[in-house]
């Protein structure tokens, strides 16, 4: 088991949350809370960098949807970066790749 670790940084386009470890039922609440406490201004982009994520279950997917809804409410955008192949496959299966722009890395998502 790899505990969840989230680091936050600011980019020119908005906040970037880097997610490491397992995003599952036991840890998804932590990400949801951080997302909802992240201030967004209209036109900004919240980037979730998933490059260090080892695992994501349906609770983790729900946390990503919370990010999408939070950004929309703030008239901002949300994007995913460095999505692991297994998670990208799941996003495609459930259709979430249609609502999240996916970038190869956080630098590309912040331009």
C-alpha positions in Angstrom: 0.0 0.0 0.0 1.3 3.4 -1.0 -0.2 6.2 1.1 -1.6 9.3 -0.6 0.6 12.4 -0.8 -0.5 15.6 -2.5 1.7 18.6 -3.1 0.4 21.9 -4.4 2.1 24.6 -6.4 1.1 27.6 -8.4 1.6 27.9 -12.2 0.9 30.8 -14.4 -2.5 29.3 -15.4 -3.6 28.3 -11.9 -3.0 25.7 -9.1 -1.4 22.4 -9.8 -2.0 19.5 -7.4 0.5 16.6 -7.8 -0.9 13.3 -6.6 1.3 10.4 -5.4 0.4 7.0 -4.1 -3.0 5.3 -4.0 -6.2 7.3 -4.6 -8.8 5.0 -3.2 -11.8 4.8 -0.8 -9.5 5.4 2.2 -7.8 8.5 0.7 -10.1 10.1 -1.8 -11.7 12.3 0.9 -8.4 14.0 1.5 -8.2 14.9 -2.2 -11.8 16.1 -2.3 -11.3 18.3 0.7 -8.1 19.8 -0.8 -9.8 20.4 -4.1 -12.8 22.1 -2.5 -10.5 24.4 -0.4 -8.5 25.4 -3.5 -9.5 28.9 -4.5 -10.1 29.3 -8.3 -10.8 32.4 -10.2 -12.7 32.6 -13.5 -10.4 31.6 -16.4 -7.9 29.7 -14.3 -7.0 26.1 -14.8 -6.7 23.6 -12.0 -4.3 20.8 -13.0 -4.2 17.4 -11.4 -0.9 15.9 -12.1 -1.4 12.1 -11.7 2.2 11.1 -12.7 2.9 9.7 -9.2 -0.4 8.0 -8.7 0.0 4.2 -8.3 -3.7 3.2 -8.1 -7.1 4.8 -8.6 -10.5 3.2 -7.8 -14.0 4.5 -8.2 -13.7 6.7 -5.2 -10.7 8.3 -6.8 -12.7 8.9 -10.0 -15.4 10.5 -7.9 -12.8 12.9 -6.5 -11.8 13.8 -10.1 -15.4 14.6 -10.8 -15.5 16.8 -7.7 -12.6 18.8 -9.2 -14.5 19.2 -12.5 -17.6 20.5 -10.7 -15.5 22.8 -8.4 -13.8 24.3 -11.5 -17.0 24.8 -13.4 -18.6 26.5 -10.4 -15.7 28.9 -10.3 -15.9 29.4 -14.1 -12.5 27.8 -14.4 -11.1 24.8 -16.1 -9.6 21.5 -14.9 -7.1 19.3 -16.7 -5.3 16.0 -16.0 -1.6 15.6 -16.6 0.7 12.6 -16.6 -2.1 10.1 -16.4 -0.9 6.6 -15.8 -1.9 4.2 -18.7 -4.1 2.0 -16.5 -6.0 5.1 -15.2 -6.3 6.5 -18.7 -7.8 3.3 -19.8 -10.4 3.5 -17.1 -11.2 7.2 -17.9 -11.8 6.1 -21.5 -14.0 3.2 -20.5 -16.3 5.3 -18.3 -16.2 8.3 -20.7 -14.4 10.8 -18.4 -11.8 11.4 -21.1 -14.6 13.4 -22.8 -14.8 15.9 -20.0 -11.2 16.1 -18.9 -8.5 17.5 -21.2 -5.5 15.1 -20.8 -1.9 16.3 -21.2 1.3 14.4 -21.3 2.7 16.4 -18.3 1.9 19.4 -16.1 4.1 21.8 -18.1 2.1 21.1 -21.2 -1.2 21.6 -19.3 0.0 25.0 -18.0 0.6 26.6 -21.3 
